[in-house]
């Protein structure tokens, strides 16, 4: 990356297109495709070697978290390898990976992870080249106080040198919305750093901060491990989807077997009836009642003629 200049230092598309075997670059965005004879793994490794270090510095400047920056870049390149047929023919492969890394890094869902849900460390802490650029350290601290959309728009436009339409497309916003975010970000930075009120001075400071190798040392992952990890993640995703499909099918079959096949009206709720006398249970018969019962039984069979039923 030392021999690259301008936007190439921060994932410029021209350098990436040259590595991928592109024939040329149009309008500074890169319009070539990978050489037909280049192996996909070799082209991916070249893209990773050229773009990963600068992309880590970008994400670290956006988040202030060194491990999260490396994780976001690794995940972005894994997605790129999974979609390599699409990425290889893209007019800006570096932009594809950059957008994926920025989205992953700034996603609010990533804050739920315990190791990420910590106070963002200042980019100036543990920096190796911080003593040479104290203004860059202050600028990095100010950037972390901006809302993530403002931070990203400022980085893309003033830090990487993208045009306003390209910036709006990458942050998935309209051009006026992107311009509004950019102006608000500049005003917020100028309020704390009056020396950077000039857009040219701010642009120069941002690019210097991106060139500075002040990211704390974190174990880097080789391109081969990134590809292997992406393939393993893809296999796990396919297995998880298959297991979920089997579970859903089994649940549906079980529901069809145990569910009633006709409508059964629910029982009406009971109601309290007022005004009825309480039910009295009969007690034991007295001696007189017992004698009367025996007499009636005897007289029915042996009694007078009037008590005997007439037969037909």
C-alpha positions as CSV (number, residue, x, y, z in Angstrom):
1,X,0.0,0.0,0.0
2,X,3.0,2.4,0.3
3,X,3.3,2.8,-3.5
4,X,-0.4,3.7,-3.9
5,X,-1.5,7.3,-4.0
6,X,-4.8,9.2,-3.4
7,X,-7.9,7.1,-3.2
8,X,-5.9,3.9,-3.8
9,X,-4.5,4.2,-0.3
10,X,-8.1,3.9,1.0
11,X,-9.5,1.2,-1.1
12,X,-9.4,3.1,-4.4
13,X,-11.0,1.1,-7.2
14,X,-8.2,1.6,-9.7
15,X,-5.6,-0.4,-7.8
16,X,-8.0,-3.2,-7.1
17,X,-9.1,-3.3,-10.7
18,X,-5.4,-3.6,-11.8
19,X,-4.9,-6.5,-9.4
20,X,-8.0,-8.2,-10.7
21,X,-6.8,-8.0,-14.2
22,X,-8.9,-5.1,-15.4
23,X,-8.1,-3.4,-18.6
24,X,-8.8,0.1,-17.5
25,X,-10.6,2.5,-15.2
26,X,-13.3,4.9,-16.2
27,X,-14.2,8.0,-14.1
28,X,-12.0,6.9,-11.2
29,X,-14.5,4.2,-10.2
30,X,-13.1,1.1,-12.0
31,X,-15.0,-0.6,-14.7
32,X,-12.9,-3.6,-15.5
33,X,-13.6,-7.2,-14.7
34,X,-11.4,-10.0,-13.6
35,X,-9.1,-11.5,-16.2
36,X,-10.6,-14.6,-17.8
37,X,-7.5,-16.7,-17.0
38,X,-7.1,-15.6,-13.4
39,X,-8.1,-18.2,-10.7
40,X,-10.9,-16.9,-8.4
41,X,-8.8,-17.7,-5.3
42,X,-5.8,-15.8,-6.6
43,X,-8.0,-12.8,-7.6
44,X,-9.6,-12.8,-4.2
45,X,-6.3,-13.1,-2.4
46,X,-5.0,-10.1,-4.3
47,X,-8.1,-8.1,-3.5
48,X,-7.8,-9.0,0.2
49,X,-4.1,-8.1,0.3
50,X,-4.6,-4.8,-1.4
51,X,-7.8,-3.7,0.4
52,X,-7.9,-5.2,3.8
53,X,-5.3,-3.0,5.7
54,X,-6.9,0.2,4.5
55,X,-10.4,-1.0,5.1
56,X,-9.5,-1.9,8.7
57,X,-8.3,1.7,9.2
58,X,-11.6,3.0,7.8
59,X,-13.7,0.8,10.0
60,X,-11.5,1.6,13.0
61,X,-12.0,5.3,12.3
62,X,-15.8,4.8,12.1
63,X,-16.1,2.7,15.3
64,X,-13.0,3.2,17.5
65,X,-12.9,-0.6,18.2
66,X,-9.9,-2.4,16.8
67,X,-11.2,-5.9,17.2
68,X,-14.5,-5.0,15.8
69,X,-12.8,-3.3,12.8
70,X,-10.9,-6.5,12.0
71,X,-14.0,-8.6,12.5
72,X,-16.1,-6.4,10.2
73,X,-13.5,-6.5,7.4
74,X,-13.1,-10.3,7.8
75,X,-16.9,-10.7,7.6
76,X,-17.1,-8.4,4.5
77,X,-14.5,-10.4,2.6
78,X,-16.2,-13.7,3.6
79,X,-19.4,-12.3,2.0
80,X,-17.4,-11.3,-1.0
81,X,-16.1,-14.8,-1.4
82,X,-19.5,-16.3,-1.1
83,X,-20.7,-13.9,-3.8
84,X,-17.5,-13.9,-5.8
85,X,-19.1,-14.4,-9.3
86,X,-21.0,-11.2,-8.6
87,X,-18.1,-9.3,-7.0
88,X,-15.6,-10.4,-9.7
89,X,-17.6,-8.7,-12.5
90,X,-18.6,-5.7,-10.4
91,X,-17.4,-2.4,-11.8
92,X,-16.1,-1.6,-8.3
93,X,-15.1,-4.7,-6.3
94,X,-13.5,-2.6,-3.6
95,X,-16.7,-0.6,-3.2
96,X,-18.7,-3.8,-2.8
97,X,-16.5,-5.0,0.0
98,X,-16.3,-1.5,1.6
99,X,-20.1,-1.2,1.7
100,X,-20.4,-4.6,3.3
101,X,-17.8,-3.8,6.0
102,X,-19.3,-0.4,6.8
103,X,-22.8,-1.9,7.1
104,X,-21.6,-4.7,9.4
105,X,-19.5,-2.3,11.6
106,X,-22.3,0.3,12.0
107,X,-25.2,-2.1,12.3
108,X,-27.0,-1.6,15.7
109,X,-27.5,-5.3,16.0
110,X,-23.7,-5.7,16.5
111,X,-24.0,-3.7,19.8
112,X,-25.8,-6.6,21.4
113,X,-22.6,-8.7,21.4
114,X,-20.9,-8.6,24.8
115,X,-17.4,-8.0,23.4
116,X,-18.7,-5.2,21.2
117,X,-21.0,-3.5,23.7
118,X,-18.1,-1.7,25.4
119,X,-17.0,1.8,25.4
120,X,-15.4,2.6,22.2
121,X,-11.6,3.0,22.6
122,X,-10.2,6.2,21.2
123,X,-8.3,5.7,18.0
124,X,-5.5,7.6,19.6
125,X,-5.0,5.1,22.4
126,X,-2.2,2.6,21.7
127,X,-1.4,4.2,18.4
128,X,2.0,3.7,16.9
129,X,2.1,6.8,14.8
130,X,0.0,9.1,16.9
131,X,2.9,11.2,18.1
132,X,3.5,12.4,14.5
133,X,-0.1,13.6,14.0
134,X,-1.8,14.8,17.2
135,X,-4.4,16.7,15.1
136,X,-5.4,13.4,13.6
137,X,-6.0,11.9,17.0
138,X,-8.2,14.8,18.0
139,X,-10.1,14.5,14.7
140,X,-10.6,10.8,15.3
141,X,-12.1,11.5,18.7
142,X,-14.4,14.1,17.3
143,X,-15.6,11.7,14.6
144,X,-16.7,9.2,17.2
145,X,-19.1,11.7,18.7
146,X,-20.9,12.1,15.4
147,X,-24.0,10.0,14.5
148,X,-23.0,7.0,12.5
149,X,-24.8,8.2,9.3
150,X,-22.9,11.5,9.4
151,X,-19.7,9.8,10.2
152,X,-20.0,7.5,7.2
153,X,-21.0,10.2,4.8
154,X,-18.0,12.3,5.8
155,X,-15.6,9.4,5.5
156,X,-16.8,8.5,2.0
157,X,-16.9,11.9,0.6
158,X,-14.1,13.8,2.2
159,X,-12.0,10.9,3.3
160,X,-12.2,8.6,0.3
161,X,-12.9,11.2,-2.3
162,X,-16.2,9.6,-3.6
163,X,-18.6,11.8,-5.5
164,X,-21.8,12.9,-3.9
165,X,-24.0,10.5,-6.1
166,X,-21.7,7.6,-5.3
167,X,-21.7,8.5,-1.6
168,X,-25.5,8.6,-1.6
169,X,-25.8,5.3,-3.4
170,X,-23.4,3.6,-1.0
171,X,-25.2,4.8,2.1
172,X,-28.6,4.0,0.4
173,X,-29.9,7.6,0.7
174,X,-31.0,10.2,-1.8
175,X,-28.5,12.8,-3.0
176,X,-30.0,15.7,-1.0
177,X,-30.1,13.5,2.1
178,X,-26.4,12.6,1.7
179,X,-25.5,16.2,1.1
180,X,-27.4,17.2,4.3
181,X,-25.6,14.6,6.3
182,X,-22.3,15.7,4.9
183,X,-22.9,19.4,5.7
184,X,-24.1,18.6,9.2
185,X,-21.0,16.5,9.8
186,X,-18.8,19.3,8.6
187,X,-20.5,21.8,10.9
188,X,-20.2,19.5,13.9
189,X,-16.5,19.0,13.2
190,X,-15.9,22.7,12.6
191,X,-17.6,23.5,15.9
192,X,-15.0,21.6,17.9
193,X,-12.1,22.0,15.5
194,X,-12.3,25.5,14.0
195,X,-9.1,24.8,12.1
196,X,-10.9,22.3,10.0
197,X,-13.8,24.5,9.0
198,X,-12.3,24.6,5.5
199,X,-13.4,21.5,3.6
200,X,-10.0,21.2,2.0
201,X,-8.3,21.2,5.4
202,X,-10.8,18.6,6.7
203,X,-10.3,16.4,3.6
204,X,-6.6,16.5,4.0
205,X,-6.8,15.6,7.7
206,X,-9.1,12.7,7.0
207,X,-6.9,11.3,4.4
208,X,-3.9,11.7,6.7
209,X,-5.7,9.9,9.4
210,X,-6.5,7.0,7.0
211,X,-2.9,6.7,6.0
212,X,-1.6,6.7,9.6
213,X,-1.0,3.1,10.8
214,X,-2.4,3.8,14.3
215,X,-4.7,0.9,14.6
216,X,-3.8,-1.2,17.7
217,X,-2.2,-4.5,16.9
218,X,-4.7,-7.3,16.4
219,X,-4.0,-10.8,15.1
220,X,-4.7,-10.6,11.4
221,X,-6.3,-13.3,9.3
222,X,-4.8,-14.5,6.1
223,X,-6.9,-14.5,2.9
224,X,-6.8,-18.3,2.9
225,X,-8.4,-18.4,6.4
226,X,-11.0,-15.8,5.3
227,X,-12.0,-18.0,2.3
228,X,-12.1,-21.1,4.5
229,X,-14.1,-19.4,7.1
230,X,-16.6,-18.1,4.5
231,X,-17.0,-21.5,3.1
232,X,-17.6,-23.0,6.6
233,X,-20.1,-20.3,7.4
234,X,-21.9,-21.0,4.2
235,X,-22.1,-24.7,4.9
236,X,-23.4,-24.0,8.4
237,X,-26.0,-21.7,7.0
238,X,-27.2,-24.4,4.5
239,X,-27.4,-27.0,7.3
240,X,-29.2,-24.6,9.6
241,X,-31.7,-23.8,6.8
242,X,-32.2,-27.6,6.1
243,X,-32.7,-28.3,9.8
244,X,-35.2,-25.5,10.1
245,X,-37.1,-26.8,7.1
246,X,-37.2,-30.3,8.5
247,X,-38.4,-29.0,11.9
248,X,-41.1,-26.8,10.2
249,X,-42.3,-29.7,8.1
250,X,-42.5,-32.1,11.1
251,X,-44.3,-29.5,13.1
252,X,-46.8,-29.0,10.3
253,X,-47.5,-32.7,9.9
254,X,-47.9,-33.2,13.7
255,X,-50.4,-30.3,13.8
256,X,-52.4,-31.7,10.9
257,X,-52.6,-35.1,12.7
258,X,-53.6,-33.9,16.1
259,X,-55.8,-30.9,15.1
260,X,-59.6,-31.5,15.2
261,X,-61.2,-32.1,11.9
262,X,-64.6,-30.5,12.8
263,X,-65.8,-27.5,14.7
264,X,-66.7,-28.1,18.3
265,X,-68.6,-25.3,20.0
266,X,-67.1,-24.4,23.3
267,X,-69.2,-25.0,26.4
268,X,-71.1,-22.1,27.6
269,X,-69.9,-20.7,30.9
270,X,-72.0,-21.5,34.0
271,X,-74.4,-18.9,35.5
272,X,-75.5,-18.5,39.0
273,X,-79.3,-18.9,39.5
274,X,-80.9,-17.0,42.4
275,X,-84.1,-17.7,44.4
276,X,-84.0,-21.5,44.5
277,X,-84.4,-23.3,47.8
278,X,-81.5,-25.3,48.9
279,X,-81.5,-29.0,48.2
280,X,-82.3,-31.1,51.3
281,X,-80.9,-34.6,51.5
282,X,-83.3,-37.2,52.9
283,X,-82.4,-38.5,56.3
284,X,-82.8,-42.0,57.8
285,X,-86.4,-43.4,58.1
286,X,-88.0,-43.5,61.5
287,X,-89.4,-46.6,63.1
288,X,-93.0,-45.6,62.2
289,X,-91.9,-44.9,58.6
290,X,-90.3,-48.3,58.3
291,X,-93.4,-50.0,59.6
292,X,-95.6,-48.1,57.1
293,X,-93.3,-49.1,54.2
294,X,-93.5,-52.8,55.1
295,X,-97.3,-52.6,55.5
296,X,-97.7,-51.0,52.1
297,X,-95.5,-53.7,50.5
298,X,-97.6,-56.5,52.1
299,X,-101.0,-54.9,51.4
300,X,-100.2,-54.4,47.7
301,X,-100.0,-58.2,47.2
302,X,-102.2,-59.6,49.9
303,X,-104.5,-56.8,50.6
304,X,-108.2,-56.2,49.7
305,X,-109.3,-56.8,46.2
306,X,-109.4,-53.0,45.5
307,X,-105.7,-52.9,46.0
308,X,-104.8,-55.7,43.6
309,X,-104.3,-54.6,40.0
310,X,-106.7,-56.2,37.5
311,X,-105.1,-58.3,34.9
312,X,-106.3,-58.5,31.3
